[in-house]
Amino acid sequence: MSALYTAIDSVRRGGTISICGVYGGMKDPMPMLTMFDKQIQLRMGQCNVRSWTETLLPLVDDPSDPLGVLDLKTHTAPLDEAPEMYEKFQKKQDGCIKVVLKP
């Protein structure tokens, strides 16, 4: 919510705030007076991931890597090393961008 409040404070009068991602639940109160006074437009929605799964999954699984997803992985580790790898990712140590955990 702090990011949303920052966006409300930062947007120009008549501006638009777009919210994308995962629904985070209900939160109240919203600063409605500020939002009305600044004439803010609020746009939001969730990605319809399921509608793309059948098209994209074969491309992701393709060994020839047509989407270039294999280049995204920088580290691989067993699942029991997840806490250490998350810390490495969080601190961006050792060039860590994307970790694949193996069960």
C-alpha positions as CSV (number, residue, x, y, z in Angstrom):
1,M,0.0,0.0,0.0
2,S,2.9,2.4,0.6
3,A,3.7,2.2,-3.1
4,L,0.1,3.1,-4.0
5,Y,0.1,6.0,-1.5
6,T,3.4,7.3,-3.0
7,A,1.9,7.1,-6.5
8,I,-1.2,9.0,-5.3
9,D,1.1,11.7,-3.8
10,S,3.3,11.8,-6.9
11,V,0.9,11.8,-9.8
12,R,0.1,15.1,-11.5
13,R,-3.4,16.5,-11.4
14,G,-5.6,14.6,-13.9
15,G,-2.9,11.9,-14.1
16,T,-3.4,8.2,-14.3
17,I,-2.1,5.6,-11.8
18,S,-1.9,2.0,-13.3
19,I,-1.8,-0.9,-10.9
20,C,-0.8,-4.3,-12.4
21,G,0.2,-7.5,-10.7
22,V,-1.4,-9.7,-8.1
23,Y,-4.5,-8.7,-6.1
24,G,-3.3,-8.0,-2.6
25,G,-6.6,-8.1,-0.7
26,M,-8.8,-5.3,0.8
27,K,-7.3,-2.2,2.3
28,D,-9.1,0.7,3.7
29,P,-9.1,3.7,4.0
30,M,-8.1,5.1,0.6
31,P,-7.3,8.8,0.5
32,M,-10.4,9.5,-1.5
33,L,-10.4,13.3,-0.9
34,T,-6.9,13.6,-2.4
35,M,-7.8,11.3,-5.3
36,F,-10.9,13.3,-6.1
37,D,-9.1,16.7,-5.6
38,K,-6.3,15.6,-8.0
39,Q,-8.8,14.1,-10.5
40,I,-6.8,10.9,-10.6
41,Q,-7.7,8.1,-12.9
42,L,-7.1,4.7,-11.5
43,R,-6.5,1.8,-13.9
44,M,-6.0,-1.8,-12.8
45,G,-6.3,-5.4,-13.7
46,Q,-4.8,-8.8,-13.5
47,C,-3.0,-10.6,-16.3
48,N,-5.2,-13.3,-17.8
49,V,-2.3,-15.9,-17.6
50,R,-4.5,-18.9,-18.1
51,S,-5.5,-17.8,-21.6
52,W,-1.9,-17.8,-22.7
53,T,-0.7,-21.0,-21.0
54,E,-1.4,-23.5,-23.8
55,T,0.4,-21.2,-26.4
56,L,3.4,-20.3,-24.3
57,L,4.2,-23.5,-22.3
58,P,5.3,-25.5,-25.4
59,L,7.6,-22.6,-26.3
60,V,9.1,-22.5,-22.8
61,D,9.6,-26.3,-22.8
62,D,11.2,-26.4,-26.2
63,P,14.9,-27.4,-25.9
64,S,15.8,-25.0,-28.8
65,D,14.7,-22.1,-26.5
66,P,12.9,-19.9,-29.1
67,L,12.0,-17.3,-26.4
68,G,15.5,-17.1,-24.9
69,V,14.2,-18.0,-21.4
70,L,17.3,-20.1,-20.6
71,D,19.4,-16.9,-20.6
72,L,17.3,-15.6,-17.7
73,K,18.6,-18.2,-15.3
74,T,21.9,-17.2,-13.5
75,H,21.9,-19.8,-10.7
76,T,20.6,-23.3,-10.0
77,A,20.5,-24.8,-6.5
78,P,18.8,-27.5,-4.5
79,L,15.6,-26.6,-2.8
80,D,17.2,-26.8,0.7
81,E,19.5,-23.9,-0.3
82,A,16.5,-21.6,-1.0
83,P,17.0,-19.3,2.0
84,E,20.7,-18.7,1.1
85,M,19.9,-18.2,-2.6
86,Y,17.1,-15.8,-1.8
87,E,19.5,-13.7,0.2
88,K,22.0,-13.8,-2.6
89,F,19.3,-12.7,-5.1
90,Q,18.1,-10.0,-2.7
91,K,21.6,-8.6,-2.3
92,K,22.4,-9.1,-6.1
93,Q,25.6,-10.9,-5.1
94,D,27.5,-13.0,-7.7
95,G,25.4,-11.6,-10.5
96,C,22.3,-13.3,-9.2
97,I,19.2,-12.4,-11.2
98,K,17.2,-15.6,-11.5
99,V,17.5,-18.7,-9.4
100,V,16.0,-22.1,-10.4
101,L,15.5,-24.4,-7.4
102,K,15.5,-28.1,-8.0
103,P,13.5,-30.4,-5.7
